[in-house]
Amino acid sequence: MTSKERVAAAFEGRPCDKIPIHHLNVSSEVASAVLGHEAFVGGGIQRWREAVALWEGEDAHAEFVARSRRDALDVARAFENDLVRPRYWGHSVKPTRRI
């Protein structure tokens, strides 16, 4: 079965060749070890990275979003997930000041 077929079957209560896999979250540290470079996924660290990118301007934020999506997809492929989380967190409001 393909991932799409496996997930559809699971939601419809039909038999699957195996249980569909989805990791709701993965830490940046673990993903970085798996991918071999600093991975832009995770929880709190991603919120901090995005706040910094927003502070640095539109181009920096666009780069952050693109890298985050690429890394999320690469992590999903590496873990052979059937469901993919294409983005980890997100907050598009620029911080009002830097502390």
N, CA, C and O atoms as a GROMACS GRO file, in nm:
protein
  396
    1MET      N    1   0.084  -0.119   0.000
    1MET     CA    2   0.000   0.000   0.000
    1MET      C    3   0.088   0.125   0.000
    1MET      O    4   0.198   0.125   0.055
    2THR      N    5   0.038   0.229  -0.061
    2THR     CA    6   0.105   0.358  -0.051
    2THR      C    7   0.066   0.421   0.083
    2THR      O    8  -0.028   0.377   0.149
    3SER      N    9   0.139   0.525   0.121
    3SER     CA   10   0.105   0.596   0.244
    3SER      C   11  -0.038   0.650   0.239
    3SER      O   12  -0.112   0.642   0.336
    4LYS      N   13  -0.074   0.705   0.124
    4LYS     CA   14  -0.208   0.762   0.109
    4LYS      C   15  -0.315   0.654   0.127
    4LYS      O   16  -0.414   0.676   0.196
    5GLU      N   17  -0.294   0.539   0.065
    5GLU     CA   18  -0.390   0.429   0.077
    5GLU      C   19  -0.397   0.378   0.222
    5GLU      O   20  -0.504   0.348   0.274
    6ARG      N   21  -0.280   0.368   0.285
    6ARG     CA   22  -0.270   0.317   0.423
    6ARG      C   23  -0.346   0.409   0.519
    6ARG      O   24  -0.422   0.362   0.604
    7VAL      N   25  -0.325   0.538   0.505
    7VAL     CA   26  -0.391   0.634   0.594
    7VAL      C   27  -0.541   0.635   0.569
    7VAL      O   28  -0.620   0.636   0.664
    8ALA      N   29  -0.582   0.635   0.443
    8ALA     CA   30  -0.726   0.633   0.411
    8ALA      C   31  -0.791   0.507   0.468
    8ALA      O   32  -0.899   0.514   0.527
    9ALA      N   33  -0.726   0.393   0.451
    9ALA     CA   34  -0.781   0.267   0.503
    9ALA      C   35  -0.795   0.273   0.655
    9ALA      O   36  -0.896   0.229   0.711
   10ALA      N   37  -0.694   0.327   0.722
   10ALA     CA   38  -0.699   0.337   0.868
   10ALA      C   39  -0.815   0.424   0.913
   10ALA      O   40  -0.886   0.389   1.008
   11PHE      N   41  -0.836   0.537   0.848
   11PHE     CA   42  -0.946   0.626   0.887
   11PHE      C   43  -1.083   0.566   0.854
   11PHE      O   44  -1.183   0.596   0.920
   12GLU      N   45  -1.085   0.481   0.751
   12GLU     CA   46  -1.212   0.418   0.712
   12GLU      C   47  -1.236   0.286   0.784
   12GLU      O   48  -1.340   0.222   0.762
   13GLY      N   49  -1.143   0.244   0.868
   13GLY     CA   50  -1.159   0.121   0.943
   13GLY      C   51  -1.134  -0.005   0.861
   13GLY      O   52  -1.175  -0.114   0.901
   14ARG      N   53  -1.067   0.010   0.747
   14ARG     CA   54  -1.035  -0.106   0.663
   14ARG      C   55  -0.897  -0.160   0.700
   14ARG      O   56  -0.817  -0.088   0.760
   15PRO      N   57  -0.868  -0.285   0.667
   15PRO     CA   58  -0.737  -0.343   0.697
   15PRO      C   59  -0.625  -0.269   0.622
   15PRO      O   60  -0.644  -0.221   0.510
   16CYS      N   61  -0.509  -0.262   0.688
   16CYS     CA   62  -0.390  -0.200   0.629
   16CYS      C   63  -0.278  -0.304   0.626
   16CYS      O   64  -0.281  -0.402   0.700
   17ASP      N   65  -0.180  -0.280   0.540
   17ASP     CA   66  -0.065  -0.370   0.538
   17ASP      C   67   0.020  -0.352   0.663
   17ASP      O   68   0.088  -0.444   0.708
   18LYS      N   69   0.016  -0.230   0.720
   18LYS     CA   70   0.082  -0.201   0.846
   18LYS      C   71   0.020  -0.076   0.905
   18LYS      O   72  -0.050  -0.002   0.835
   19ILE      N   73   0.044  -0.052   1.030
   19ILE     CA   74  -0.012   0.067   1.095
   19ILE      C   75   0.055   0.191   1.038
   19ILE      O   76   0.177   0.198   1.031
   20PRO      N   77  -0.024   0.292   0.996
   20PRO     CA   78   0.036   0.416   0.946
   20PRO      C   79   0.117   0.484   1.056
   20PRO      O   80   0.080   0.482   1.173
   21ILE      N   81   0.227   0.544   1.015
   21ILE     CA   82   0.318   0.610   1.109
   21ILE      C   83   0.309   0.761   1.093
   21ILE      O   84   0.309   0.814   0.982
   22HIS      N   85   0.302   0.829   1.208
   22HIS     CA   86   0.310   0.975   1.209
   22HIS      C   87   0.369   1.018   1.343
   22HIS      O   88   0.320   0.980   1.449
   23HIS      N   89   0.473   1.096   1.337
   23HIS     CA   90   0.531   1.152   1.459
   23HIS      C   91   0.478   1.294   1.472
   23HIS      O   92   0.507   1.381   1.391
   24LEU      N   93   0.399   1.315   1.575
   24LEU     CA   94   0.337   1.445   1.595
   24LEU      C   95   0.440   1.555   1.611
   24LEU      O   96   0.420   1.667   1.565
   25ASN      N   97   0.550   1.522   1.676
   25ASN     CA   98   0.656   1.621   1.695
   25ASN      C   99   0.788   1.548   1.707
   25ASN      O  100   0.794   1.432   1.747
   26VAL      N  101   0.893   1.616   1.671
   26VAL     CA  102   1.028   1.563   1.688
   26VAL      C  103   1.114   1.680   1.731
   26VAL      O  104   1.101   1.791   1.679
   27SER      N  105   1.202   1.655   1.824
   27SER     CA  106   1.287   1.764   1.872
   27SER      C  107   1.388   1.802   1.766
   27SER      O  108   1.429   1.720   1.683
   28SER      N  109   1.428   1.926   1.771
   28SER     CA  110   1.530   1.975   1.679
   28SER      C  111   1.660   1.897   1.696
   28SER      O  112   1.730   1.869   1.598
   29GLU      N  113   1.694   1.863   1.820
   29GLU     CA  114   1.818   1.792   1.848
   29GLU      C  115   1.818   1.653   1.783
   29GLU      O  116   1.918   1.614   1.721
   30VAL      N  117   1.709   1.580   1.795
   30VAL     CA  118   1.699   1.447   1.734
   30VAL      C  119   1.698   1.459   1.583
   30VAL      O  120   1.771   1.386   1.514
   31ALA      N  121   1.618   1.548   1.530
   31ALA     CA  122   1.610   1.566   1.384
   31ALA      C  123   1.745   1.608   1.328
   31ALA      O  124   1.783   1.563   1.220
   32SER      N  125   1.817   1.693   1.398
   32SER     CA  126   1.949   1.737   1.352
   32SER      C  127   2.046   1.620   1.345
   32SER      O  128   2.125   1.609   1.252
   33ALA      N  129   2.039   1.531   1.444
   33ALA     CA  130   2.126   1.412   1.444
   33ALA      C  131   2.092   1.321   1.326
   33ALA      O  132   2.182   1.266   1.263
   34VAL      N  133   1.964   1.305   1.298
   34VAL     CA  134   1.920   1.219   1.188
   34VAL      C  135   1.957   1.278   1.052
   34VAL      O  136   2.005   1.207   0.964
   35LEU      N  137   1.935   1.410   1.036
   35LEU     CA  138   1.960   1.474   0.906
   35LEU      C  139   2.106   1.512   0.885
   35LEU      O  140   2.149   1.532   0.772
   36GLY      N  141   2.182   1.522   0.993
   36GLY     CA  142   2.323   1.558   0.980
   36GLY      C  143   2.349   1.707   0.968
   36GLY      O  144   2.459   1.748   0.930
   37HIS      N  145   2.249   1.787   1.000
   37HIS     CA  146   2.264   1.934   1.003
   37HIS      C  147   2.158   1.990   1.095
   37HIS      O  148   2.062   1.920   1.130
   38GLU      N  149   2.173   2.115   1.136
   38GLU     CA  150   2.074   2.176   1.225
   38GLU      C  151   1.938   2.176   1.156
   38GLU      O  152   1.920   2.238   1.052
   39ALA      N  153   1.844   2.105   1.216
   39ALA     CA  154   1.712   2.092   1.157
   39ALA      C  155   1.616   2.196   1.215
   39ALA      O  156   1.606   2.212   1.336
   40PHE      N  157   1.547   2.265   1.127
   40PHE     CA  158   1.450   2.366   1.168
   40PHE      C  159   1.314   2.301   1.190
   40PHE      O  160   1.220   2.322   1.113
   41VAL      N  161   1.304   2.221   1.297
   41VAL     CA  162   1.180   2.160   1.343
   41VAL      C  163   1.182   2.167   1.494
   41VAL      O  164   1.281   2.211   1.554
   42GLY      N  165   1.076   2.123   1.557
   42GLY     CA  166   1.074   2.120   1.703
   42GLY      C  167   0.973   2.216   1.760
   42GLY      O  168   0.888   2.270   1.689
   43GLY      N  169   0.982   2.236   1.890
   43GLY     CA  170   0.887   2.320   1.961
   43GLY      C  171   0.939   2.457   1.991
   43GLY      O  172   0.940   2.545   1.905
   44GLY      N  173   0.984   2.476   2.115
   44GLY     CA  174   1.026   2.607   2.161
   44GLY      C  175   1.136   2.670   2.078
   44GLY      O  176   1.134   2.790   2.054
   45ILE      N  177   1.231   2.589   2.035
   45ILE     CA  178   1.342   2.644   1.955
   45ILE      C  179   1.290   2.702   1.824
   45ILE      O  180   1.344   2.802   1.775
   46GLN      N  181   1.187   2.641   1.767
   46GLN     CA  182   1.131   2.693   1.643
   46GLN      C  183   1.060   2.827   1.666
   46GLN      O  184   1.066   2.916   1.582
   47ARG      N  185   0.995   2.839   1.778
   47ARG     CA  186   0.929   2.967   1.809
   47ARG      C  187   1.034   3.078   1.822
   47ARG      O  188   1.014   3.190   1.775
   48TRP      N  189   1.146   3.045   1.886
   48TRP     CA  190   1.254   3.143   1.900
   48TRP      C  191   1.312   3.176   1.764
   48TRP      O  192   1.333   3.293   1.731
   49ARG      N  193   1.339   3.073   1.683
   49ARG     CA  194   1.395   3.096   1.549
   49ARG      C  195   1.303   3.185   1.465
   49ARG      O  196   1.349   3.274   1.394
   50GLU      N  197   1.172   3.159   1.474
   50GLU     CA  198   1.080   3.239   1.395
   50GLU      C  199   1.075   3.383   1.445
   50GLU      O  200   1.069   3.476   1.364
   51ALA      N  201   1.077   3.403   1.575
   51ALA     CA  202   1.076   3.540   1.628
   51ALA      C  203   1.200   3.616   1.579
   51ALA      O  204   1.190   3.732   1.541
   52VAL      N  205   1.316   3.550   1.580
   52VAL     CA  206   1.438   3.613   1.531
   52VAL      C  207   1.424   3.645   1.383
   52VAL      O  208   1.461   3.754   1.339
   53ALA      N  209   1.372   3.550   1.304
   53ALA     CA  210   1.356   3.572   1.161
   53ALA      C  211   1.260   3.687   1.134
   53ALA      O  212   1.285   3.770   1.046
   54LEU      N  213   1.150   3.694   1.208
   54LEU     CA  214   1.056   3.805   1.191
   54LEU      C  215   1.122   3.938   1.224
   54LEU      O  216   1.100   4.038   1.156
   55TRP      N  217   1.203   3.937   1.327
   55TRP     CA  218   1.274   4.059   1.368
   55TRP      C  219   1.369   4.105   1.258
   55TRP      O  220   1.387   4.225   1.236
   56GLU      N  221   1.431   4.008   1.189
   56GLU     CA  222   1.532   4.039   1.088
   56GLU      C  223   1.472   4.079   0.953
   56GLU      O  224   1.545   4.125   0.865
   57GLY      N  225   1.342   4.064   0.935
   57GLY     CA  226   1.278   4.113   0.813
   57GLY      C  227   1.211   4.005   0.730
   57GLY      O  228   1.220   3.886   0.758
   58GLU      N  229   1.143   4.051   0.624
   58GLU     CA  230   1.062   3.963   0.540
   58GLU      C  231   1.145   3.854   0.473
   58GLU      O  232   1.104   3.738   0.469
   59ASP      N  233   1.261   3.890   0.420
   59ASP     CA  234   1.346   3.789   0.353
   59ASP      C  235   1.392   3.683   0.451
   59ASP      O  236   1.392   3.564   0.418
   60ALA      N  237   1.432   3.724   0.569
   60ALA     CA  238   1.476   3.628   0.670
   60ALA      C  239   1.361   3.536   0.712
   60ALA      O  240   1.380   3.417   0.732
   61HIS      N  241   1.240   3.593   0.723
   61HIS     CA  242   1.126   3.510   0.761
   61HIS      C  243   1.089   3.413   0.648
   61HIS      O  244   1.058   3.297   0.674
   62ALA      N  245   1.093   3.459   0.525
   62ALA     CA  246   1.066   3.370   0.411
   62ALA      C  247   1.166   3.255   0.407
   62ALA      O  248   1.130   3.141   0.379
   63GLU      N  249   1.292   3.285   0.434
   63GLU     CA  250   1.396   3.182   0.437
   63GLU      C  251   1.369   3.084   0.552
   63GLU      O  252   1.384   2.963   0.534
   64PHE      N  253   1.329   3.135   0.667
   64PHE     CA  254   1.295   3.050   0.781
   64PHE      C  255   1.182   2.953   0.745
   64PHE      O  256   1.191   2.834   0.771
   65VAL      N  257   1.075   3.006   0.684
   65VAL     CA  258   0.960   2.923   0.648
   65VAL      C  259   1.001   2.816   0.548
   65VAL      O  260   0.962   2.700   0.562
   66ALA      N  261   1.077   2.854   0.447
   66ALA     CA  262   1.121   2.757   0.345
   66ALA      C  263   1.210   2.648   0.406
   66ALA      O  264   1.192   2.530   0.377
   67ARG      N  265   1.304   2.688   0.488
   67ARG     CA  266   1.393   2.590   0.550
   67ARG      C  267   1.317   2.498   0.646
   67ARG      O  268   1.343   2.378   0.652
   68SER      N  269   1.224   2.555   0.721
   68SER     CA  270   1.144   2.475   0.813
   68SER      C  271   1.063   2.370   0.739
   68SER      O  272   1.056   2.255   0.781
   69ARG      N  273   1.003   2.410   0.629
   69ARG     CA  274   0.923   2.315   0.548
   69ARG      C  275   1.012   2.206   0.490
   69ARG      O  276   0.979   2.088   0.495
   70ARG      N  277   1.125   2.246   0.435
   70ARG     CA  278   1.218   2.148   0.376
   70ARG      C  279   1.265   2.048   0.483
   70ARG      O  280   1.265   1.927   0.459
   71ASP      N  281   1.303   2.098   0.598
   71ASP     CA  282   1.350   2.009   0.704
   71ASP      C  283   1.238   1.919   0.757
   71ASP      O  284   1.263   1.802   0.785
   72ALA      N  285   1.117   1.971   0.770
   72ALA     CA  286   1.005   1.889   0.816
   72ALA      C  287   0.978   1.775   0.719
   72ALA      O  288   0.953   1.662   0.761
   73LEU      N  289   0.983   1.804   0.591
   73LEU     CA  290   0.962   1.700   0.490
   73LEU      C  291   1.077   1.599   0.491
   73LEU      O  292   1.054   1.479   0.478
   74ASP      N  293   1.200   1.647   0.506
   74ASP     CA  294   1.315   1.557   0.512
   74ASP      C  295   1.308   1.466   0.635
   74ASP      O  296   1.343   1.348   0.626
   75VAL      N  297   1.264   1.519   0.747
   75VAL     CA  298   1.249   1.438   0.869
   75VAL      C  299   1.141   1.332   0.846
   75VAL      O  300   1.160   1.216   0.882
   76ALA      N  301   1.028   1.370   0.787
   76ALA     CA  302   0.921   1.275   0.760
   76ALA      C  303   0.969   1.162   0.669
   76ALA      O  304   0.935   1.046   0.690
   77ARG      N  305   1.048   1.196   0.568
   77ARG     CA  306   1.104   1.094   0.479
   77ARG      C  307   1.201   1.004   0.554
   77ARG      O  308   1.198   0.882   0.539
   78ALA      N  309   1.288   1.063   0.634
   78ALA     CA  310   1.387   0.985   0.708
   78ALA      C  311   1.321   0.887   0.804
   78ALA      O  312   1.370   0.776   0.822
   79PHE      N  313   1.209   0.927   0.865
   79PHE     CA  314   1.138   0.841   0.960
   79PHE      C  315   1.035   0.752   0.891
   79PHE      O  316   0.966   0.674   0.956
   80GLU      N  317   1.024   0.765   0.759
   80GLU     CA  318   0.928   0.688   0.680
   80GLU      C  319   0.785   0.706   0.731
   80GLU      O  320   0.708   0.610   0.742
   81ASN      N  321   0.750   0.830   0.761
   81ASN     CA  322   0.615   0.863   0.807
   81ASN      C  323   0.515   0.848   0.693
   81ASN      O  324   0.547   0.871   0.576
   82ASP      N  325   0.393   0.809   0.729
   82ASP     CA  326   0.285   0.803   0.632
   82ASP      C  327   0.208   0.934   0.627
   82ASP      O  328   0.154   0.972   0.523
   83LEU      N  329   0.203   1.004   0.740
   83LEU     CA  330   0.145   1.139   0.747
   83LEU      C  331   0.258   1.237   0.769
   83LEU      O  332   0.354   1.208   0.840
   84VAL      N  333   0.246   1.352   0.708
   84VAL     CA  334   0.354   1.451   0.714
   84VAL      C  335   0.303   1.579   0.779
   84VAL      O  336   0.195   1.628   0.747
   85ARG      N  337   0.383   1.632   0.869
   85ARG     CA  338   0.356   1.763   0.928
   85ARG      C  339   0.449   1.860   0.856
   85ARG      O  340   0.568   1.865   0.888
   86PRO      N  341   0.399   1.938   0.762
   86PRO     CA  342   0.487   2.021   0.680
   86PRO      C  343   0.542   2.146   0.747
   86PRO      O  344   0.630   2.213   0.692
   87ARG      N  345   0.489   2.180   0.865
   87ARG     CA  346   0.540   2.298   0.933
   87ARG      C  347   0.526   2.281   1.084
   87ARG      O  348   0.424   2.234   1.134
   88TYR      N  349   0.629   2.320   1.153
   88TYR     CA  350   0.630   2.315   1.299
   88TYR      C  351   0.607   2.455   1.354
   88TYR      O  352   0.690   2.544   1.335
   89TRP      N  353   0.495   2.472   1.420
   89TRP     CA  354   0.458   2.598   1.482
   89TRP      C  355   0.452   2.710   1.380
   89TRP      O  356   0.480   2.689   1.262
   90GLY      N  357   0.418   2.825   1.422
   90GLY     CA  358   0.412   2.939   1.334
   90GLY      C  359   0.347   3.056   1.403
   90GLY      O  360   0.245   3.043   1.470
   91HIS      N  361   0.407   3.170   1.385
   91HIS     CA  362   0.355   3.292   1.444
   91HIS      C  363   0.404   3.404   1.354
   91HIS      O  364   0.523   3.432   1.348
   92SER      N  365   0.313   3.467   1.286
   92SER     CA  366   0.353   3.566   1.186
   92SER      C  367   0.354   3.710   1.237
   92SER      O  368   0.362   3.804   1.158
   93VAL      N  369   0.347   3.728   1.368
   93VAL     CA  370   0.348   3.863   1.425
   93VAL      C  371   0.491   3.899   1.465
   93VAL      O  372   0.554   3.830   1.545
   94LYS      N  373   0.540   4.008   1.409
   94LYS     CA  374   0.676   4.051   1.440
   94LYS      C  375   0.684   4.097   1.586
   94LYS      O  376   0.596   4.169   1.634
   95PRO      N  377   0.789   4.054   1.656
   95PRO     CA  378   0.806   4.102   1.793
   95PRO      C  379   0.815   4.255   1.797
   95PRO      O  380   0.866   4.318   1.704
   96THR      N  381   0.766   4.314   1.906
   96THR     CA  382   0.767   4.459   1.917
   96THR      C  383   0.900   4.513   1.967
   96THR      O  384   0.933   4.629   1.946
   97ARG      N  385   0.977   4.427   2.034
   97ARG     CA  386   1.109   4.467   2.080
   97ARG      C  387   1.193   4.344   2.104
   97ARG      O  388   1.141   4.233   2.119
   98ARG      N  389   1.323   4.365   2.106
   98ARG     CA  390   1.416   4.257   2.129
   98ARG      C  391   1.477   4.276   2.268
   98ARG      O  392   1.533   4.381   2.300
   99ILE      N  393   1.464   4.173   2.350
   99ILE     CA  394   1.513   4.183   2.487
   99ILE      C  395   1.651   4.121   2.499
   99ILE      O  396   1.709   4.120   2.608
   0.00000   0.00000   0.00000
